[in-house]
Amino acid sequence: MTKFNQTINIGNRIISQASPTYIIAEIGSNHDQSLDKAIEMIDAAADCGADAAKFQSLNFNALYKTDKTKADIKSLFDLIELSEDWYTTLANHCNKRGVDFMSAPTYLEAVKLLADVGTPAFKIASPQFDLFPEITLEAKKYNLPLIMSVGISTLGDIDRMMNLCIDEQLKDVILLHCVSQYPTPAKNANLSFISTLRNIYNCLVGYSDHTMGIHFPVTAVALGASVVEKHFTLDQKSSGPDHHFASEPEEFKHMVEQIREIHEGLGDGKKAPLTEWEIGHRERISMKFVSNKNLNAGTPICKSDFSLMRGEGGISRQNLTLIEGFSLKSDIPKDQMLEWHNLLGK
């Protein structure tokens, strides 16, 4: 019996292998401590066609023991924390723009904050996946889907967490292949691991991307990714830590368009009926029977009396077994294409 659901609802969107890819614009900390910029980024993500705008719920005091933490870490958090006063405003604006509001809870209190403003799913980031499973257990209380990145986890770590999900009867689980290297070089992307996760756990899978450009997340869709997450910025030259490897709106929109096209092109795996163009093309390139010598009326149809060539009209090679029992109704000179009206019934 399948332990994880193969169709999951996130907001008003359906996530499955057959459904359009769920695309997350990872705003993260690229709001640069500006609520106005955060709202502008939600607008840009919506305009690009993203399904969700996602932030990172960061709070230095909830995460670090101050006297055991270097000052530069505190200084960094002063630049990237997500103010808890923003949650309602951000969630409401996402709702207004028709995108899902998400944030990755990195401390326990953030789980309730997100649930209270109506997040449709919890994104469990790589550092919280195996190193802080209490986040997952806290999220369980709200019966929402879990999108879980496995970036800094070993296969043993992943196995342990998936067994925890099974034990806790968490069925709406989506695993995201992820490499926690910023940016990730091509040689480390290992996109084939998407298929590995799917084969091992028989759950929905996706890809959280940290490469430069958009060709890796687009390729991930062809490999079975039902969810794609990509870092998003208004300007790669901004000074924050995550801007330089994120996609600007024009590139992100191009990625969305390509993902939609790739998904449409994947089809259902069944051999489709020939298109009208294919039927016409098949006829144009079919090999037809052309007499290789003068043939008299009454001569039985024999393949050795004909060459095979392309051309307009005629009888195609695919009809050989059908016509072999016929005879010629009239004489046919050498180098003439055999037509149906040349045949005398059996």
C-alpha angles and dihedrals in degrees: 000000000000109000095198129050116255092203120048130179117220109181106311093333127098118221117202139122089266097045127087112278114270105233121202121197102212102212089165109159095339090108085086092217092299119123090196090054091047090055091046089053092051088053091049092048091051091048089052092056099253118160095213140021110212133194135182119248100221126170119167096201092051094048108036138053098229099213091051096048129086118244093241091064090054090048090052092051090051085065101041110032118122109230112234088218090067100059098090093044093048094045092048092049092049089052090050091052095045098246127118118253115226139161132180108244109221096174129042098248091057091066092066092042090057094044091050092058093047106257106180094215142005121244109210106202123215096261091053098041100082104354094058109025089162086082090061092046090050090049090053089072090071099050094226129142117271122222104193127191116207099194103132096027128105120225087259090054091050091049091051092051094046089051088051089053090050092048091049091046093240103161103163095077128143118186118209120205106224138169111209096215118113107240102009114219117227093249090061100043094092095187091176088075087077089070091044092056091048093049095046101044104022091221133123112281138196144167133256105200131212099163125113115259128011106271095096097054090044090051090048089065090057088052093055106274109158091182129040124190121190130176112250132204139165091222128016089204094064115118101241121109098252103041100085097065097035126101121251117225097267093052093042092051090050089052092051091050092050093047091051090049094046091050091050090049095051092072123182100298094252123117104259123216113267114271120239089255092051091050091053092044092049089055092048094053099038116121111243132202113259120179113247093197141013109291126198127223111270094031110139114242108260124174092223090065092063140060122212119240139151123251147120117300121352132107118296126232090247088073095059097110090047097053101037090091093054131090132212116273092202142007116288120200122221117282096023122135113241113242130192092248089061091067128097114208123254 
